[in-house]
Amino acid sequence: MSAVANDVRGVVAPRFGTGLALAAVSAAAFGLSGTLARGLLDTGWSPAAAVVVRVLVAAAVLLVPALFVLRGRWHLLRRNLSLVTAFGVFAVAGAQFAYFTAVEHLQVGVALLIEFTAPVAVVLWMWLRHGQAPTRLTVLGAAVAAVGLVLVLNVGAGAQLSTVGVLWALIAMTGAATYFVLSADERNGLPPLVLAAAGLLVGGMVLLAAGAVGLIRLDVSAAPAVYADVAVPWWLPVAALAVVTAALAYTTGIAASRRLGSRLASFVALSEVVMALVFAWLLLDELPLPIQLIGGLLILAGVAVVKMGERYAASRAASRAGSAAGATAGAAEPNAIASSSRQSSSVSMSSR
């Protein structure tokens, strides 16, 4: 099955509802990561250290469940070694490293805005690589969601742009797009839990190596973290970062992409920024601005329009497939009748 077929099936199959629910869980889990990390950063953790611990502990948490799901089918891992490596290097380590580097040169909101253009990259990839042109509804939904993203991130008109920062943010965007494309491919037969565990392990080791050679700072602190005026031990947010925002987020995200297709899943993932606002409000007392709330509604509206566009594309593809099948059956019917006649004659002759 091709990636295009996977995208079409993910929209029209009954498992669409399950995929949407998994995507929502994944977006919420990813959205919590910034708020949890903020509490650690305020105590002296470096962003890279928080991510390295988050990713490696998540890989350890998923190890036993992944081995259970794999059930000794080591050939799946050997056959998909390049996929796992690409997922870990580009979708996990590459996206994280590029984003951290980008925010050293850009405002956080600008860096996020560029990274979250990943759905556009996915649409272009599906179009150029697989010939799956976006519908007008998909383009309209993307535009609406993009406006909402700008409002949610509250990117000011006076934001300073850095060429180096923009390039790193674009690399982070490429890593995010790679995550959706690789996650949606079911042809490899690798269970989502196994891909998540192996990819996180590879990504964590790459980031750890980057820290060892001084490319990223790995500063940690044992001071308590504070959320909503409540101090908690440092290991509690670390555990939540690993289990919820990495292990759960990546596993459900991969499973959602395989049900929805890479294109729709990438747009649903934009709700991550909305969930980030909600968690920042609940845990950090950062009340969102009215314009950010409007932006959140626009993102959800854009996702709904993209969904309609995907449904239309799927219906159109199914109609074409039905017409082609009908034409093939019509052409084959005379031959089938002639073949049946010949077989009947053969039976009659042999019976004499």
N, C-alpha and C positions, 0 to 999 in steps of 0.2 A: 504493500500500500504506500502510495506516495504521500509526501507531506501535504500536497494539495487535497488529496482525498481525505486525509485526516482532518484538515480544516473544515471541509464540507460536512463530513460525518459528525464532527463535534457540534455543529450547529443544529442539525436536523434530528439526531438520535434522541431517544428518550432520556439518555444520560446527561442531557444538557443541564437539567436542574441540579443534578449532583455536581457537575462541573462548576456551575455558577456558585454553589454553596462552598465548594472547596476553594475556589478563587477568592471568595470573600474572606474565608478564614485565613488564607495565605496573606492577603493584603492587610488584614487587621494585625496579624502576627508581625509582618514586616514593619507596619506602621508603629508598632510599640517599641521597636529597636532604638529609635532616636531618643525617645523619652527615657528609657532605661539607661542608655549610654550617657545621657546628659548628667544623670546623678553620679556616675563614675568619673566623668570628665571633670566635674567640679571638685572632686577629691584629689586630682592629680594624675588620673589615668590619661594616657595618650589615646587618640581615636584608633590608631592602628593596633595598639595593645588590646583594646576592648574587642576589636573585630577578630584578632587572632585567637584570643581565648574563647570567644563566642563560637567561632567556626570549629576549632579543634575539639572543644568539649562537646559540641553538637555531634561531631563525627563519632566520638566515643559513645555518646548516648544512643546513636543509631546503629552501632556496630552489631550488637546482639540481635536486635530485630531484623537487621538486614541479612545476617547470616541465616536466620530462621527462614526468611522469605526466599533466600537464594537456594537453600536446601541442597547444597553440594553441587549445584550446577555451575561450577567454576568456568566452564567453557563460555558462559555468557559474559563473564568479566574479561576473559582473554580475548574474546571476539570483539568486545566493545572497549578495548583499552584506549584506543584513540579518542572515542567519544567521551569517556570518563576524564581523560587528560584534558581535552578541550573544555569540558564543562568546568573542571576545577581551576584551570589556568585562566580562562577567559571570563566565564560566567560568575565565578566566585572571586578568585584572587585578583584578576585583571580589573574587574569592575570596581572592587573595593579600593585597590591601590590607586587607580586612576582618579577616583572620586576624591580621595584624601589629598592627592597631589593638586587636584583642581581647586579645592577650597583654600589652598595656600595662596592662590593667585586671584580667586574670585570670591564674591559674596556667596554664602551658602545657598541662598535662594536662586541665584543665577546658575550655580553649578547643578542644583537639582533640576531646574527648568530644562537645562540642556540634556541632562541624563534621562529625564522622563519624556524626551522625544523618541524614546526607543520604539513605541508603537508605530510611529511613522516609518522607522527603519524596517520594522517587520513587514509592514504593508508593501514597501518598495521591494523587499527581498522576495516576498511571495509573488509579486508581479513580475519582476525581472528574471527570477530563477525558475519559477514554475508557471508563468503566464497567467496567474490569477489576478486579473485587473480588479481594483477596488470599485465598488458601485458608488453611485452618487451619494447614497445614504451613508456609506462608510466614510467618504470624504467629508461630508457635512458633519457627521458625528465627531470625526477627528478634529475638525476646526472648532466645534463647540467645546470639546474637552480641552483643547489647547488654550482657549480663552479662560476657561475655568481654572486650569493649572496656573496660568499667569496670576490670576487673582488670589488663589489660595497661597501661593508662595510669596505674594505681596512684593514682587520685584519692583523696586522704585525706579523712576525715570532717571535718577542720578547715579545708577549703578555703574561702577567702573569696570571696563572689560579689559582683560589681558589676553593677548594672543596665545600665550603658553597655557594659561588657565582654560581657555575655550577648547584648545586642542586636547588637553587631558580630559575635560568634561565630555568631549565627543568620543574619546576612547572608552570612558565609563559607559556612555550610551550604547556603544557597540557591544560592550560586555553584557549589558542588560538585554539587548536585543538577541544576542547569542543564547542567553538563558532561555528565552521563550521559544526560539526556534529549535534548540536541542531538546528541550523538555517535551515538546509536542510530538516528536518523532517516535512512533510506536514500533517501527520496523525492527528495531534492535532487540526487542524482547526482554529488555532489562527492566525489572520492576522499579517503580518510582522510588521506593524506599532504598533500594540498592544504589541507584544512580545518585540520590541525595547524599547517602553516607560516603560513597567513594569520592564523589565530587568535592564534598566538604573536606575530606581528608587531604586530597590533593591540593585544594585551594589553601587550606590552613598551613600545609607544609611549605608551599611556595611563599606565603606571606611571612612565615617564620624565618625562612631563609633570607627574605628581603630585609627583615629586621636584624638578622645576624650580621649582614654585611653593611648595615648602616643606611639602607635606603629609606627605611621608615623607623620612627621612634617607637620603642616598646616600653613605655613607662607605666608602672602600676603603683597602686597604693592600697593599704589595708584599712584606711579610714572609712568610717561609716558613710553611706550614701543617704541623701535626704530626698524624700518624695512626699509632697503634700504636708510638709512640716513634720514628717515622721522619719526618724533616723533608723536605718536598717543596716545589718552587717553587709560588708562588700560582696560576700559570696552569694547573697540572695539575688541581687540584680544580675550577677554573672550567670547564675543558674537559669534565671528567667530568660536572659539573652540567648543562652545556648539551647535550652529546651523549646522555648516558645518561638523566639524570633529567628531561629536558624533551623533546628531539627524539624519542628512543626511547619514553619513557613516554607522551607524548600520542598519538603515531601508533599504537602498539599498543593503547592504551586505547580510541581511537575505533574501530579495527578490531574489537576485542573486543566493544564495546557493540553494534555492528551485527550480530554473530553471536549474542550471548547475549540481547540486549534490554537496555534500560536498567535494569530492575528487578534481574535476576540479576547483571548486571555491577557494579552498585553494591554489592551484598553481597560479591561476590568481591573487590572493591577494599578491603574491610576488612582483608584479609590484609596490606595495606601496613604497618599498625602492627606486625604480627608481624615482617615483614622489617626494619622499622626497628630493632627490638630486636636482631635477628641482626647487622645491620651495625654497630650501636653496640657490640656485644660484640666483633666481630672487629677493628674499626678504632679504637675508642676505649677498649677494655678495660672497658666498662661491662657487667658481668655482670648479666643479668636475674634478678629475684627469682623464687623458686618460684611465687608467686602470679601473676606475670606470665606464666610458662610455662603455668600452668593456664588463664589467660585466653586465651592464644593457641590452645590446643586447643579451647576453647569457641567461639571465633570460627570456626575451621575447621569445627567440628561444626554451628554455626548455618548456615554457608554451604551445607553438605551438605543440611541439612533444607530450606532455601529452594529448593535445586535440585530436591529431590523434589516440593516444592509446585508449582514451575513446570512440572515434567513432568506432574503430575496435571492442572493447569489446561490445559496444551496438549492432553493426551489428551481431556479433557472437551470442549474447543472443537472438536477434530477430529471427535469423535463427533457433536456437534450439527451440524457442517457436513455430515457424511456423511448423517445422517438427513434434513436439509433437502434435500440433493441428490437423495436417493432419492425423497422425496415429490414433488419437482419433476419428476423423470423419469417417475414413475408417472402424474402428471397429464397429462404431455405425450404419453404413448404413444398413447392413443386418437386424439388429434388428428393424430399423425404417421401412424397407419394410414389415417385418413380422407383425409389429404392425399395419401398414396401412391396410394390408390385413384383419387382424382380425377386425379392425374397419369397413371396408367395408362390411364384412359378417354380422356384428351386425346390420348395417343400413338396409341391405337387409331383414334380418329376421324380424326386427321390422316393416318394411313397409308391410309385409304380415300380 
